[in-house]
Amino acid sequence: MWWYPHPYGMSGALPGTDENRLFDTHAHQPTSEFLHDAGGEMMQDAADRFGTDLETWDYEEMIDEYHEAGVGRTVLLGWDAETNTGNPPVPNDYVAEVRDEHPDFFVGFGSVDPLKDDCVREAIRCVEDLDLSGFKFQQIAQGFDPSDDRHDHLWSTIEDLGVPVVFHGGNSTLGACSAGGRGLKVKYGNPMLIDDVAAEHPDLQILIAHPAYPWEKEQLAICQQKGNVYMDLSGWIPKYIDDQVLQYAGSLLKDKVMFGTDYPMIDPETWLDSFAQDTDFSEEIQRKILFENAEEFFGM
């Protein structure tokens, strides 16, 4: 049963819930900074593979789109995969500026390239100077194994800073069907590489983005066993999410699974439409997935 009168909006329909309370844990910039500059050819490959274009629009249009769907907050993610891809990053200062322009809507997450010598220093600057709320890592694009000991100082630093991290989980459409996949290596998306980080840094709060295809079972096992690891459902509309993932989301992991879109690749209306039509969660589980778990995780 869907407890909104319209599957996209709140309209004050849920007793005791403020309008636009839904919380998207995973969004990128709908602007050229991400789609063209940072994404480059590998992003164009993904767009070509799925028959879309890389049209850009502004943040006011993005926010209007979210509010019409009943979503009141989203995490806006930084991006720095410069060493591995040669593409410029989405600067952390830029993420902070967008956040400052819309502080009631965006939660700003920085990105540091683990292959850069100044990654630890930049992580500290992100939190202490820019007041960003956490970090996003895309291991396939960034070309690194998070379990490698060379990155331990970075994880220890972020753990000490007391902010969460988002790791990419599963395959990536970046570079899809290009020769050699633009050199990107899918193996770095295996969530088992994140298990080492979670075990060795128990105070580091970790959110694994996406249902981690084709390693869904591994991800579920990690989320169940590690108290500091959570997951979101971004990057897939619910219709195509593995049944076991949805089963766990409504039972053993009901406090650990969150709503995410992967905007602008998936818009909130499309995701929520599928959530309404293709799942059958109780009202309690819907609340947890759509906003309560995220509010708890991000300290809102």
C-alpha positions as CSV (number, residue, x, y, z in Angstrom):
1,M,0.0,0.0,0.0
2,W,1.2,3.5,-0.9
3,W,0.4,6.0,1.8
4,Y,0.4,9.2,-0.3
5,P,-2.7,10.1,-2.3
6,H,-0.3,10.8,-5.2
7,P,2.8,8.6,-5.6
8,Y,5.1,11.6,-6.1
9,G,4.2,14.1,-3.4
10,M,3.6,14.5,0.3
11,S,0.7,17.0,0.2
12,G,0.5,16.8,3.9
13,A,-1.0,13.3,3.6
14,L,1.1,11.6,6.2
15,P,0.0,12.6,9.7
16,G,2.7,14.2,11.8
17,T,5.1,14.6,8.8
18,D,6.2,17.9,7.3
19,E,5.6,18.4,3.6
20,N,8.6,17.5,1.4
21,R,10.3,15.4,4.1
22,L,11.6,12.7,1.7
23,F,15.4,12.5,1.6
24,D,17.4,11.6,-1.5
25,T,20.9,10.3,-0.4
26,H,22.5,10.4,-3.8
27,A,22.5,13.3,-6.3
28,H,25.0,14.8,-8.8
29,Q,25.1,18.2,-10.4
30,P,22.8,18.6,-13.5
31,T,25.3,21.1,-14.8
32,S,28.4,20.9,-17.1
33,E,30.7,20.8,-14.1
34,F,29.7,17.1,-13.6
35,L,28.1,15.9,-16.8
36,H,30.6,17.3,-19.3
37,D,33.8,18.4,-17.5
38,A,34.2,15.6,-14.9
39,G,32.3,13.0,-16.8
40,G,34.0,13.5,-20.2
41,E,34.0,10.7,-22.7
42,M,33.1,8.0,-20.1
43,M,29.9,9.9,-19.2
44,Q,29.1,10.2,-22.9
45,D,29.6,6.5,-23.3
46,A,27.0,5.8,-20.6
47,A,24.5,8.3,-22.2
48,D,25.0,6.7,-25.6
49,R,24.5,3.2,-24.2
50,F,21.2,4.0,-22.6
51,G,19.9,6.3,-25.3
52,T,20.0,9.6,-23.4
53,D,21.7,12.9,-23.9
54,L,23.8,15.1,-21.5
55,E,21.5,18.1,-21.5
56,T,22.2,20.4,-18.5
57,W,19.9,22.6,-16.4
58,D,20.2,24.9,-13.3
59,Y,19.7,24.2,-9.6
60,E,16.5,26.1,-9.4
61,E,14.9,23.8,-11.9
62,M,16.4,20.8,-10.1
63,I,14.9,21.9,-6.7
64,D,11.5,22.6,-8.3
65,E,11.6,19.1,-9.7
66,Y,12.4,17.6,-6.3
67,H,9.8,19.6,-4.5
68,E,7.1,18.6,-7.0
69,A,8.0,15.0,-6.2
70,G,7.8,15.5,-2.5
71,V,11.5,15.4,-1.8
72,G,12.8,18.1,0.5
73,R,16.5,17.3,0.9
74,T,19.3,15.7,-1.1
75,V,23.0,14.9,-0.7
76,L,24.9,16.7,-3.4
77,L,28.1,14.8,-4.2
78,G,31.5,16.1,-5.1
79,W,33.7,14.3,-7.7
80,D,37.4,14.0,-8.1
81,A,38.8,11.2,-10.3
82,E,41.4,13.3,-12.0
83,T,44.4,11.0,-11.6
84,N,42.8,8.0,-13.1
85,T,40.7,9.6,-15.8
86,G,42.5,12.9,-16.6
87,N,39.2,14.8,-16.3
88,P,38.9,17.8,-14.0
89,P,37.1,17.4,-10.7
90,V,33.9,19.0,-9.5
91,P,35.7,21.3,-7.1
92,N,34.8,21.0,-3.4
93,D,34.6,24.8,-3.2
94,Y,31.9,24.7,-5.9
95,V,29.9,22.0,-4.0
96,A,30.1,24.2,-0.8
97,E,29.0,27.3,-2.8
98,V,25.9,25.5,-4.2
99,R,25.1,24.2,-0.7
100,D,25.4,27.7,0.7
101,E,23.0,29.1,-1.9
102,H,20.4,26.4,-1.0
103,P,21.2,25.4,2.6
104,D,17.8,24.0,3.4
105,F,17.9,21.6,0.4
106,F,21.4,20.4,-0.2
107,V,23.7,18.5,2.1
108,G,27.2,19.0,0.6
109,F,29.6,16.0,0.3
110,G,33.2,16.6,-0.8
111,S,35.4,14.3,-2.9
112,V,39.1,13.7,-2.6
113,D,41.2,11.7,-5.1
114,P,42.9,9.0,-3.0
115,L,45.7,8.8,-5.6
116,K,46.7,12.5,-5.0
117,D,49.4,13.3,-2.5
118,D,47.3,16.0,-0.8
119,C,44.2,13.9,-0.4
120,V,44.4,13.9,3.5
121,R,45.0,17.6,3.6
122,E,42.1,18.2,1.3
123,A,39.8,16.0,3.3
124,I,40.6,18.1,6.4
125,R,40.0,21.3,4.5
126,C,36.6,20.0,3.3
127,V,35.3,19.6,6.8
128,E,37.1,22.3,8.8
129,D,37.1,25.1,6.2
130,L,34.2,24.3,3.8
131,D,31.9,22.7,6.4
132,L,31.1,19.8,4.1
133,S,29.2,17.0,5.7
134,G,31.0,13.9,4.3
135,F,32.8,12.4,1.3
136,K,31.9,10.5,-1.8
137,F,34.2,7.9,-3.4
138,Q,33.7,6.2,-6.8
139,Q,36.4,3.5,-6.8
140,I,35.9,2.4,-10.4
141,A,36.3,5.9,-11.8
142,Q,39.0,6.8,-9.3
143,G,40.9,3.5,-10.0
144,F,41.7,2.4,-6.4
145,D,41.1,-0.4,-4.0
146,P,39.8,1.0,-0.7
147,S,41.2,-2.0,1.2
148,D,44.8,-1.2,0.2
149,D,46.9,-0.2,3.2
150,R,48.1,2.9,1.4
151,H,44.7,4.5,1.9
152,D,44.4,3.7,5.6
153,H,45.6,7.2,6.7
154,L,42.8,8.8,4.7
155,W,40.2,6.6,6.3
156,S,41.6,7.2,9.8
157,T,41.6,11.0,9.1
158,I,37.9,10.9,8.0
159,E,37.1,8.7,11.0
160,D,38.6,11.3,13.3
161,L,36.8,14.1,11.5
162,G,33.6,12.4,12.5
163,V,31.8,12.6,9.1
164,P,30.4,9.7,7.0
165,V,31.6,8.4,3.6
166,V,29.7,7.2,0.6
167,F,31.4,4.4,-1.4
168,H,30.2,3.3,-4.8
169,G,28.9,-0.3,-4.9
170,G,28.7,-2.6,-7.9
171,N,29.3,-2.1,-11.6
172,S,29.4,1.3,-13.3
173,T,27.9,2.4,-16.6
174,L,30.7,4.9,-17.1
175,G,32.7,3.9,-20.2
176,A,29.9,1.4,-21.2
177,C,30.7,-0.5,-24.4
178,S,33.8,1.6,-25.2
179,A,37.0,-0.2,-26.1
180,G,38.4,-1.5,-22.8
181,G,35.7,0.5,-20.9
182,R,38.0,3.5,-21.0
183,G,40.4,1.6,-18.8
184,L,38.0,1.6,-15.9
185,K,38.1,-1.6,-13.8
186,V,34.8,-3.0,-12.5
187,K,36.5,-5.0,-9.7
188,Y,37.0,-1.9,-7.6
189,G,33.2,-1.8,-7.2
190,N,33.1,-5.0,-5.3
191,P,31.7,-4.2,-1.8
192,M,33.9,-6.8,-0.2
193,L,36.8,-4.3,-0.6
194,I,34.8,-2.0,1.7
195,D,34.4,-4.6,4.3
196,D,38.0,-4.3,5.3
197,V,37.6,-0.6,5.8
198,A,34.5,-1.0,7.9
199,A,36.2,-3.7,10.1
200,E,39.4,-1.6,10.7
201,H,37.6,1.7,11.2
202,P,34.5,0.9,13.3
203,D,33.7,4.6,14.0
204,L,33.6,5.4,10.3
205,Q,30.0,5.5,9.1
206,I,29.8,4.1,5.6
207,L,27.0,4.3,3.1
208,I,27.4,2.0,0.1
209,A,25.6,3.6,-2.9
210,H,23.5,1.4,-5.2
211,P,22.3,-2.2,-4.9
212,A,25.9,-3.3,-5.9
213,Y,25.0,-5.5,-8.9
214,P,26.4,-8.1,-9.4
215,W,27.4,-8.4,-5.8
216,E,24.1,-7.8,-4.1
217,K,24.5,-10.7,-1.7
218,E,27.9,-9.6,-0.6
219,Q,26.6,-6.2,0.1
220,L,23.7,-7.5,2.1
221,A,26.0,-9.7,4.1
222,I,28.3,-6.7,4.9
223,C,25.4,-4.4,5.9
224,Q,24.0,-7.1,8.2
225,Q,27.4,-7.9,9.8
226,K,28.9,-4.4,10.2
227,G,27.0,-2.0,12.4
228,N,28.7,1.0,10.7
229,V,27.7,0.0,7.1
230,Y,24.5,1.1,5.4
231,M,23.2,1.1,1.8
232,D,21.0,3.1,-0.6
233,L,18.9,2.1,-3.5
234,S,20.2,4.7,-6.0
235,G,21.1,4.1,-9.6
236,W,18.2,1.6,-10.1
237,I,14.5,2.2,-10.2
238,P,12.8,-0.3,-7.7
239,K,11.3,-2.3,-10.6
240,Y,14.8,-3.6,-11.5
241,I,16.2,-4.1,-8.0
242,D,16.9,-7.7,-7.0
243,D,14.1,-9.2,-5.0
244,Q,16.4,-10.3,-2.2
245,V,17.6,-6.7,-1.7
246,L,14.0,-5.5,-1.3
247,Q,13.2,-8.4,1.0
248,Y,16.1,-7.4,3.3
249,A,15.1,-3.7,3.0
250,G,11.8,-4.6,4.6
251,S,13.1,-7.0,7.2
252,L,16.7,-7.5,8.5
253,L,18.0,-4.3,7.1
254,K,14.9,-2.1,7.6
255,D,17.0,0.5,9.6
256,K,19.8,0.5,7.1
257,V,18.4,1.0,3.6
258,M,17.7,4.5,2.1
259,F,16.1,6.1,-0.9
260,G,18.5,7.5,-3.5
261,T,18.1,8.4,-7.1
262,D,21.6,9.0,-8.7
263,Y,20.2,12.3,-10.2
264,P,20.2,13.4,-13.0
265,M,20.5,9.9,-14.4
266,I,17.3,9.0,-12.6
267,D,14.9,11.7,-11.5
268,P,12.9,11.5,-8.2
269,E,9.5,11.3,-9.9
270,T,10.5,8.2,-11.9
271,W,12.1,6.5,-8.9
272,L,9.1,7.2,-6.6
273,D,6.7,6.1,-9.2
274,S,8.3,2.7,-9.4
275,F,8.6,2.5,-5.6
276,A,4.8,3.0,-5.5
277,Q,3.9,0.6,-8.2
278,D,6.6,-2.1,-7.9
279,T,7.0,-2.6,-4.1
280,D,4.6,-3.5,-1.3
281,F,6.2,-2.2,1.8
282,S,4.3,-1.3,5.0
283,E,3.9,2.3,6.0
284,E,6.6,1.8,8.6
285,I,9.1,0.5,6.1
286,Q,8.2,3.2,3.5
287,R,8.9,5.9,6.1
288,K,12.3,4.3,7.0
289,I,13.5,4.0,3.5
290,L,12.2,7.3,2.2
291,F,13.4,9.6,5.0
292,E,13.8,8.2,8.6
293,N,16.9,6.2,8.0
294,A,18.6,9.0,6.2
295,E,17.7,11.6,8.8
296,E,19.3,9.3,11.4
297,F,22.4,8.5,9.4
298,F,23.1,12.2,8.4
299,G,22.1,13.5,11.8
300,M,19.2,15.6,10.6
